[in-house]
Amino acid sequence: MTGNMIMDYSLLILFLPLVAFLIQIFIGKRLPRQGDWVAIGAVVTTLILSIAMFTSMLIGHEPHFAQEASFTWLDMGAFHIELGFLVDNITITMLLVVALISTMTHIFSIKYLEGDIRYSRYYAYLGLFTFSMNGIVLANNLISMYMFWELVGVSSYLLIGHWFEKDSAADAAKKAFLVNRVGDIGFFIGIMLIFSTLGTFVFSEIFEGISAGKMGGSILTFAGVGLFLGAMGKSSQFPLHIWLPDAMEGPTPVSALMHAATMVAAGVYLCVRLFPLFTPDALLVIAYVGGFTALFAATIAITQNDIKKVLAYSTVSQLGYMILSVGTGAYIAGFFHLVTHAMFKACLFYGSGSVIHAMHHALHKKHDHEADPQDMRNMGGFKDKMPITYWAMLISTLAISGVPLFSGFLSKDAILAGTLSFASHHPGHFLLPVFGFGAAAITAFYMFRLIFMTFHGKPQMEELYDDIHESPKEMTFPLIVLSSLSIFIFYTLPYFNPFSDHGWFSELIVASDAAVPGNPSAHHIAEGIHHAHYTAMALSLFVAAVGIFLSWTFYFKKKLSADEWAGKLKPMYALSFNKYFFDENYNRFIYQPFLKLSALVAHIDWDLYDKYFINGFGRVGKIISFFTGRMDYDGLDQTIVDGIGRSARQAGGVLKFLQTGRLQTYMLFALLGVVVIVLIQSF
Amino acid sequence: MDTSILSWIIWIPVIGMGAIALIPREKVQAIKMVTAVATGIQFLATIGLWTRFDLSNGGFQYMERAEWIPSFNITYILGVDGLSLPMVILTGLLFFLGTFVSWNIDRAQKGYFALYLLLNTGVMGVFLSLDFFLFYVFWEVMLLPMYFLIGMWGGPQREYAAIKFFLYTLFGSVLMLIAILALYFTCGRTFDMLLLMQTAPTALDGVMFWGMSAIKVIWVMLFIGFAIKVPVFPFHTWLPLAHVEAPTAISVILAGILLKLGVYGILRINYTMLPVAVWWFAGALALLGLINVIWGAMCALAQKDLKKLVAYSSVNHMGYLLIGMAAVIAAGEANGNNLLAAQAGLGGAVFQMFNHGTISAMLFILVGVIYDRAHHRDIEGFGGLATSMPIYSGIVAVAFFAGLGLPGLSGFISEAMCFIGAFPVFKAIVIASTLGILLNAAYFLWAFQRMFMGELNDKYKNLPEINKMELFTVVPLLVITVFFGIYPRPFLDLISSTMNVIIDTVANMGGIAGVF
């Protein structure tokens, strides 16, 4: 494929969903089938184009392929901004991921949202999201990255709030946007630090500037951490993780597309793109935030009963993994995990959607509006009723748990090898692999807990069991596609070794060297990972086996009672079940005090400052004029110039209408007098 | 260019006023039509200015000059440059659209539209005059119709609001008048602003007033006069009151244009006539900007009345602009001749003037739309309106997102430019004010949720959707907001040359700023 064609394809991929969005917003409702075919047509076209680009990448086989194009967006002379695209192998792979998951979501939603009151709106917003997400993927500079970043935030806001009649959905939408904006403040400060030092927004020029020593030290660390704050918001990293579980209020296909596979991965993508500019200190911050998040979120997922909440915390934890890998320098492993995770996590979400869909219909038939269709305690034994859903979810669970033959094993292994290698060079940071392996064990545990509770054992609500059915083919098709893509072979071709990630991915997606002097080279990091590979594999197989085994004993064999153990570990169980009370504490110590402070500020502004201080001038003026009036009337007027005084009194009568602020009026006349005198004297 | 187009632009509304005077008061339709035609022609004329404007020339164009009161050296001088042209076009547009916003005024229409046209002349006059005396006359001409428009056609507390607005602004104009006279007497007895721009910076050197540098004293007096209009904290409390009480169209004009007169005055007069004091005051200006941002946002967050929320959002948005204006000193030698930052900051400030003009106008029109239907503006009193008024809700959503600085809409670019420009010089202030990025989103989204999301309030199940006339007033503003949000270049090209002139003027004074 020639360079021009690559750019044309990229532009089409970017703008087709936007066109679909505009059509849907303005005339979607009047089209047949509310125009869902417009949206689906657009996104399928982008999928075809992405596949074409991807194929040509495989055929061309150039690890260092890169193509850029830009145009002048604004120009004031010295201050000018060029916006542009960067297409390299990372971009092409990511475009394919976005197009694929987006297409699957579009198809899945046909049935899942059938008969929804805002069906055409929904497809419109999906188009807006796909457009913005592709914008992030294609950006070659911080400004367009930031702009599309925020647009992604808006589409997330609109889609989480799709069922805005529910207060919980409206709250979740607002929360997602605001928490993301907290991160974006850091992002913007980072942009300003870089721009004010290097005078450019373009990635490649930034890296060149840093390599040349124009920027470094603590300023660069601050800039890096600032940019990373943006990633923390989008990728839901501790302590900004609170919005993602709430975002499950959105329709489930949206959760799969945005809050599992693509949008939340944007933070990781940002770190991958900007990796060369992070200083060692910044990378350490990144590693600890990611590692801690991975473990922390996993410990919450264990106790959740809402099927989507389990998956949400699992997503937070897996994103933590990816961030951790960036921090340890193994960022290509993080990107690899981003890709594999997109497939199996989206599949898990579609699976949960399929289950919820079935539950919902069964409950509807029984006229039961009390039971929660998302609560796993109401499920059980669905394996035989929903075989496709079951197998798809099982495959994805095997993948996420890191079982060999599945994609997650390869990518997770690479990340864990990265942490081991990092810790072997910096023994002080032994916690990082502990976070990683600990989270891996817990992940295997809670994911199998989900599978056992939902699909195995006895039905918990027997009256529903007969009405549980497999979902229609629009919903099972994406399940089949994505669970197939969770098998290792798609990532190792043309090789067939399930224990090694060697394949097209490792050959074509290669790490760049850090631009910051002092960071290890890409080659050095790759060596380290290679050395740690077998240890990591053995350890990760072991922890996954432990996790699965425990889960099996608790939830399949029921040899150990989960309730009993929850009682024994009550304080820890309560912390995990209540998500460590983050929402409550934020509410108590941040939101409420700030709202109170705002109310106080508004009170001071309006009821004190304005009413007493500003109007005080008026009051004082009134008093003064009262006395001057008395002096005027009783003194001058009554005793000396009775006749002439009458007119003054009339003037006073007119002035009476100026109820407040006589001081100003008097001042005005006094000043005008001065002016007149000055004018007269100067001629 | 030998034309009298600027005079026409200023005086067309007065001709319209004359025509209205001749129409009997019952013929309301005719009165409205005359207003629409007068403001329409004026708007087209302002567009005409743009089409033949020389972008590479940073100085004044379309100049007109005539003797007026020769014995006092008072001249009738008009001219337009890259700073005033966007404001002139905005004025033309908003007065034209405002006519249709006023369509439902139900009493004393003759007086209303006559005063409305007079206000129009006053505003245009301020933007176009280049003689200080003429400038001041137009400034005062503006005040009078505003007083009556709020005081007679406003809400329940209209008289209090009107008198407060009047006295507050008058206080400002008195200070301004003294400053103008001080300049007149110290700089060779002239009101000619072009002349003053050349002579004032040097003529005032070393002159002392009451033991203080004359430049500083005059600068501060002018600044307070203009700051009241902007409004800059702590001179801002007249604004929410005036907005809440004013009829919709007047709120639109007030927020869209009158606030910009303050900024325009500072840039036109303080910056170009007394540039050396900009160096002395820039830090304070940025700090005031920060206070405006945070204070305005916090007040907005606490509001229960939608119109008051929008009014405080103006205080907040003007804060970004002040920070951007302060960035101009980056171009001086003391700050490493950072022309890039100065252009970003000053360009951002002027762009923000325009964007706030369109966005806040849109917001006030939209507040008016719901007020006309529900007869209240209590944010808590609605709920779920997105179900009953989807088109209206969609437009409000875009307007709110524009207000919170969403990329893709014009407000983002200007706010970002203000930040980027000011950052190299005022790092701490800019970092502190980025908190506004969050707070803006908080108050707009929270208000949006309370009004439009949740269960539909039964009382408002049958509210009629936004009508064609209302759409006609909002859609042009919406289109402008989106267009400049995606492609800001035409606007920045328009102002760029003049911005460079102002930056040069200020930056060149950097050398002596230390001594002074």
Interface residues (C-beta under 8 A of the other chain):
Chain A: I25 T72 W73 L74 D75 M76 G77 A78 F79 I143 Y146 M147 F148 E150 L151 V154 Y157 G161 F164 E165 D167 A169 A170 D171 A173 K174 F177 L178 R181 V182 D184 I185 F188 I189 M192 L193 F195 S196 G199 L595 L597 S598 A599 V601 A602 H603 D605 W606 Y609 D610 I614 G618 L658 Q659 T660 G661 Q664 T665 M667 L668 L671 L672 V675 V678 S682
Chain B: Y160 I163 K164 L167 L170 F171 V174 L177 I178 L181 F185 P234 T237 P240 L241 W295 M298 C299 L301 A302 Q303 L339 L340 A341 Q343 A344 G347 G384 A386 T387 G394 F401 L406 P407 G408 F412 I413 A416 M417 F419 I420 G421 F423 P424 V430 I431 T434 L435 I437 L438 A441 A442 L445 W446 Q449 F452 M453 G454 E455 L456 Y487 P488 R489 L492 D493 S496 M499 N500
